[in-house]
Amino acid sequence: MPEGLSSRAFWFCFWVNMLQGIAFNLFLHFPGYLHDLGAGDAEIGWISGITAMAAIVLRPPIGRAMDRHGRRPVILVGGLLNAAVVGLYLAVESIGPALYVIRVLHGLAEAMLFSSLFTYAADQVPARNRTQGLAWFGISGMLPMAIGGVLGDGLLGLEGQGAARFDALFQVAFGLALLSLLVSLALPEAWQARRAANGATDPPGGLRAALRQPELGPLWLIGGAFSIAVTALFVFTRRFVDETGIGSVGSFFTAYTVAALFLRVFFGWLPDRIGPKRVLLPALLALAAGFLWLGQATVDRDVVIGGVLCGIGHGYAFPILFGLVVSRTPEANRGMAMAVFTALFDVGVLTGGPFFGLWIERSGFSAMFLAAALITLAGTLVFYSWDGRVLDRKIE
């Protein structure tokens, strides 16, 4: 275990994120539910995009609240809203206004939890092994992908036809969301004590400061490209499996998660030792290779190999980018910077969901995976060119 990660607060936060993450990742199967209700791939993308849009709008207020009032209140309110909203899916019987309202509220709840839990964890991690510590915390977000995929496959295998077969999945998701809320009650508020110990007296800089800080610009760009690309996996893997009959959601995300966890547990020290940007490049190339492999998949084994390659990419890329944002941001504005960083993943769903959905309808799944690979490669090229110039100017 990395040095400095034995605190009670860190591990309570870990389990809160784990439980709500399993509840959230059961919704990897949600596109299948929408399809059973009569939605096409483009409409599935738009419905996912609406959820993301709601989350994006709320991010700046979340960031301000965390920097002014602490992380714990946002975690508790987000957890309460999340449990209530997940329970509402059991009342949905068709695609209509009620579903859209629930998806908006779900986006608000996830925005609050994603931003506040990762910011809370970042507060607990020592700077000397920041990337490794954040990689370990990220396990609480990666494991739920595999668990949600496999558990969802099992729940959907129970008796039931059409959209009704999703009732058990929503019930389990509700129970997990409620349990996450109960565990979060034990989280201590460490924000004020941390600021006082570090002598931080500067007021929060706000959204404008986070967006205009030169060293963060390249990270916003590559984070955006990364989030758009992985939307192809999180939104459309269920549809890819259903349509092609190749592999399963559970096998893909299990391979994805095992590969990522292996790197984080046994080689999580590498970015802090040799430099995060030196590890980020091969990670992004592995992600692009995974997309290309999936685009040519013909047998179940190909889905597993694609999952391993994408998991290697995600396993390093996310904690490295996360750690770079934390390292480059003044502590007084950390909550807002984390809100912006996590908002990138909602931007990815908002733009990537409709884009990939239309691309599937016009050109098929292979073309969608090729597009995701090209977005990853283009973002990587621009990031390394831009970030090098920014850091050179700072040294001068």
N, C-alpha and C positions, 0 to 999 in steps of 0.2 A: 504494500500500500504506500502511495506517495507520502512523503513527510508532510505533516501539518494537517492531515485530513481525518483526524480522529475526533473532531469536535462533534458534540451531540447535535448542534444546529445543522451541520452539513449533512449528517445521515438522516435526520428527520426530514430535511428538505429532499434528500434523495428518494425516500420512500413516498413522500407526497407526490413527487413527480412521476415515480414509477406507476403508482396506482392510477393517477389521472391519465398517464400516458397509455396504459392498457385500454382504458375506457375510450380514449380518443382514437387509438389505432384499430379498435374494432370497426371503426368507420372506414377503414381501408376497403371494406366490403360494401360500403354505402352506394357506390355507383351501380352495383348489381341490384340493389333495392330500387333505385330510381329507374333502372331499365325495366324491372318488373312492373313498375307503375306506368310504364309507357314512354319514358324519356329516351330520346336519341342521344348519341355521343356528344353532339354539340350542346344540347340542352343540359346534359350532365356537367359539361365544362362550365356552362354559365351559372348553374346552381352552385357549383363549387366556388366560382368567382364571386358570387354575391356574399358568401360567407367571409371570404378573404377581404372584400371591400369594407365590410363592417368592422373587421379587425383592424384594418389600416387606419380608418378614421379615428378609432379609439386610442391608437398607440401614443400620440403626443400627450393627451391627458394622463395616460397611465405613467409615462415617463416623468411628468411633472409631479404626479402624486407620490411616486417612489422617492424622488429626490427631496421632496419637501416633508413628507409625512412618514416615510419608511416603507419597507417591503411587505411586512406582515399584513397590514390592513388590505392591501391589494390582493394578496394571496387568499385571504379569507373571503372577501366579497366575490372574487373570481370563482372560488371553489363552490360557494353557495349557489351562484348563478349556473355554474356548470351542471351540478347535480339536478337542479330544477329543470333545466332545458333538456338534458338527456332523457329525463322521464317523459317529456312531452312527445317524443317521437312515437310512443306507444299509441297516441291518439290520432296519428296521421294515417289517412286512408287513400289519399290521392295527391297529385301534384296540384297545388293551388296556393292561395294567399297564406294559409296557416303554415304550410311547409316553408315558405320563404321567410316568414317571421321567425320561425324556430331556427332556421339556418343563420339568420342575422344574429340572433341572441347567442347561438352556439359560437359564432365567430367572436363576439364580444368576450364571452367567458374564456375561450382559449387564448385570446390576446392578453387578457389579464394574467392568466396562469403562466403562459409561456414566458412572458417578459419578466414577471416578478420572481418566479422560481429560479430562473437562470441568473438573474441579478443577485438574488439572495445567495446562491451558491458561489458566484464570483466574489462576493464579499468575504467568503470564508477561506478562499484559496490563497496561499502565500505566493508572492510575486516570483520567487525563485524557481518554482515549478508550476507556473500558472497553466501552461498548456496541458501538462500531464494531469493536473488536478481537475481541470475542466473536462478533459477526456474521460476521467473516471466518473465525474458527475453525468456526463453524456451517456454513460451506460444505462442510466435510469430512463433515458429517452430512446435508446436503441433496442434494449430488450423488449419493450412493449411492441415494437414492430413485429418481431418474430412471434411473440405471444398472441398479439392481436390477429395476426394472419392465421396461425394454426388454430387458436381458439375459435375464431370466426368460422373457419372451415368446418370445425366440429359442430358448432351450434347450427350452422346452416344445413348440416346433414341430418338434423332431427326432422321429425315429421312436419309436414306443412307444404303448401304449394303457393307459388307466386310470392307477393310481398309479405304474406302472412308468415312465411318461414323466418322472417327477420325479427319476430316478436321476442324470441329467446335472446337474441343478440342484444337488442335494446334493453332488455331487463338486466342482463349481466353488466352492460355498460353503466346503467344507472346505479347498480349496487357498488361498482368500483368507484364511480365518481363520488358517491356518498361517503364511502370509506376513506377516500383521499381527503375529503373535507374534514372528517373527524380527526385524522392524524395531523392535519395542519394546525389544529388547535394547540398542539404541543410545541409549535415553533416559537422560540424566543425572538423578540425584536432586538437584533444586534446592531442595527444601523446607526443609531445615535451614539452608542458607546464606541463604535468603530471610528466615526468621524471625530469624536472628541480625543480618542487615543492618538489619531494621526494628525491632530491639530488642524483639521480642515475647517475653515471658517468662510470660504468663498461661497457666494450664493450660486444656485444652479444656473448653468448657462442657457438652458432651454433648447428647443428644437433647432432654431437658427444656428446656434453655436455648433451643434452636432453635425448639421448638414454642411456648414461652411468650413469646418476645420480641415485644412489641406491634407493632413496625413490620413484622414478617414475616407476621403473621396474614393481612392482606388479600392478600398475595402467594401464600400457600398456597391461599387460596380461589380466586382467579382462575386460578392454575396448575392447580388441580384441575378447574375447569370447562373450561378449554382442553384439558386432556389427555383428559377424558371425550369431548368433542365430536370431537376428531380421531381417536379410536378408530374412529369410524364409517368413516373413510377408510382407515386402515391395516389394519383387520381385514376389512372387507366390500367394498372396491372390487373385488377379484377376483370375488366372488360377484355383485355388481351387474352387472359386465360379462358374466359367463357367463349370468346369468339373463335379462337384458334384450336382449343383443346390441348394446348401444349402446357405442361407443368401445372402448378397450382400456386395460389397466393401464399399459402403456408410455406411451401418449399422455397419459393423465391425469397421471402423476407426472413426465413430462417437462415439461409445461406448468406444473405445480406448482413444480418445481425451478427452471426458467428464470425464472419470475416472482420467486421468492424471491431467487435469485442476482443478478438485475439490481438489485434494491433494495439488497442488501447490498454489492455491489461499487461501484455508482455513487452510492447515497444512504445508505450505512451511517453517514455522519457526521451525518445529520440528528437522530437522537435526542440525541446528545451536545451538539449545537448549540442546539436549541430546547427540549429537555427530553424525557425518555423517555415520560412519561405523556401528553404532547400528541400523540405519534406512536402510542402504544399504542391509543388509542380508535379512530381510523379503521382501524387494522390489524384489530382485533377485529370491527368492523362489516363489513369486507371478507370476513373468514372466514365470518361468518354469512350474508352475501350469496351466497358460494360454495355453501354448503349448500343454500340455497333454490333456487339455479339448478340444481344437480344433481337436486334433487327434482322438477323439471319437465323434465328432459332427455328429448328425443325423437330427437335425431340425434347423430352423432359429434361435431360441432362444439360441442354443449352441454357435453360432457364436458371438452373442452379449455378452454372458457371457465370452467367451474366450477373446473378445476385452476388457472387463472391467478388467480382471485379467492381461492381458498384458499391458494395460494402467497404472494400478497401479504400475507395475514393472518399466516401462519406466518413469513414472511420477516422481519417486524419483531417480532411478538409474542414469539417465543421468546428472541431475544437481549436484548430489553428486560427481560423478566421475569428472565432469568438475571442480567443486569447489576444490576438492582435488589436481588436477593438478595445478591449479592456485596458491593455497596456498603453494605448495611444490616447486614451480619454482621461481628462482630469476627474478625480474621484467625485467631486461635487456634481458632475454632470453624467455620472455613470448610468443612472437609471434611464435617462433620456437616450443615451447612446445604445443601451441594450434594447430599448423600445424600438429604435430605428432599425437595429440589426435584426431583431426578430420579426419586424414588419416586412422585411425583405422576403420572408417566406410566404407571407400573405400576398405580397405583390407578385411573387412567382405563380401562386395559384390563380390570382385574378387575371394575369396575362397569359400564363401558360395553359390554364384549364381550357378556356375557349379556343386558343390557338391550336393546341394539340387535338382537341375534339374535332374541330373543322378539318384539320390535316388528316385525321383518321378517316373521316367520312369521304374525303376527296381522294386520298392516296393510299390509305391503309396503315397498319401498325408499323411496318418496316420503315416507311417514310417518316413516321413520328419519331422513332428512335434515332434515325439519322439526323433529324433536325435537332434533337436534344444533344447529340454528340457535337454537332457543329456549334451550337450555342455555348457549350462548355469550352471548346477549343478557342473560339473567338474571344470569350471573356478572359481566358487565361492569358492569351497573347497581349490583349490590351492592358490587363492588370500589371503584368511584369514590366511593360514599357512605361506605363504611367507612374507606378509606384517608385520605380527607380529614379525618375526625374524629380518626384516630390521629395524623396529622402535626400537626394543630392543637393537640392536647393536649401533644405533645412540645415545640412552640414555647412554649406557656404555661409 
